[in-house]
Amino acid sequence: MPGYSVPDRFMHHTFLWGSATSSHQVEGNNVHNDWWSWEQKGAVIEKSGIACDHYRRFNEDFALIRSLGHTAHRFSLEWSRFEPKENQWDERAFDHYGEVFQSLKKNGIEPVVTLHHFTNPVWFHERGGWLKAENNAYFLRYVRRVVETYGKYVKFWITINEPIVYLYYSYLAGEWPPGIKSYRAAWKVFYHLLLAHVQAYRLIHDLYEQKSAKPVYVSLAKHWTEMRPDNPNSIADRVTVFSRDWLFNRLYFDALTSGFLFYPGLFCEYLPLRQSLDFLGINYYTLQRIRSSSKTGEWMGAMVEHAPGADSPVERNQMGWVIHPEGLSSLLKRLRPYHLPVLICENGICAENDEQRVRYIQSHLQAVTSAIADGVSVAGYLYWSLMDNFEWAHGFGPRFGIVEVDYKTLQRKIRPSAYVLTELCRKLMAQP
Ligand code: NOJ
């Protein structure tokens, strides 16, 4: 096929583009996971309930994706559906996701599959969840089952979505289940998730090797935030940005591409594999302004603000995050030294006004197009999200979808921005 095809190890594959979702945010009735219990306790403003009822409407949703011309779709498997009780496996879940894969196949859409997207089975949480190193074995047992079952459909696996965002909200800020606020706990989880990725990476490659020669590409979806010092003349602010950027953005990638985890003064360790990323999965949304702070309760001695300070006025999304497409350009350049293709697993905006979403898509895809022209290897772009959905602690308020969901009738309505995404991605693919 003429047009842009991704260099390096994705050579055989054309640009993957489309949109993304995650099970708990769209499926509805994920009653066996820790988020569901958290919601029932009243810990968040809204309960996910039936969400978008994607669990039952996936055929309709995939037909819609197809009508938009998407070539790929990212979604997550819900561990708590497969294994609602410890070591009790629910065949209905296997059948269900089997139908999901069939439906994607029928519609000619390449699946990009996430194994862990913020939710855990309740029993796993009760066993201590990610705080205990030995619990990684439970995760791997689930990974083995689903990879053995669905490997024939999948080339692209994402082991863990946004590990650091997850551990921040769940183990440091205490805003997500299990609601823990502890540096010690957060550090443990940091390490256990890192290992879980390496272990799952190896397992997936082993399983594919045993069964077939089909290529498989494994990564994680790493949230990446552009960071700026509040006061560029303040050394303290600059040091804080440097350390946060390193911890939040780079440390996982550095460790997973070198096999060496180095945490100055505290820790250094060799991982079981030297290289455990086949591409760099990236979620990019925003810019943060960082001010150093000695206040207790601030993470890593920093005040993080979405306030733009001197650059004001600035455009923001519905949740107040600053819109900053230049951050995507600079991130794509900064990823070059890793010598791996980049798959943008998430990029998007929650907006009440779809024109703002159109501008967001245009400016961010422009950043991708220029980066490709500059020689950055970008494997694909997946907009977050296909449809409006349950935005965790923020409930259903933020509207991220290129497809609008009417939560009363659950009807879907394609927004104009969806067509802009299609037009621009097609253009991008056609470029030499
Ligand atoms: C990243 C997360 O993976 C996703 O679950 C969330 O909805 C979006 N960011 C928007 O906040």
Residues whose N, C-alpha, C, O or C-beta is under 5 A from the ligand:
A	BS01	NOJ	N161
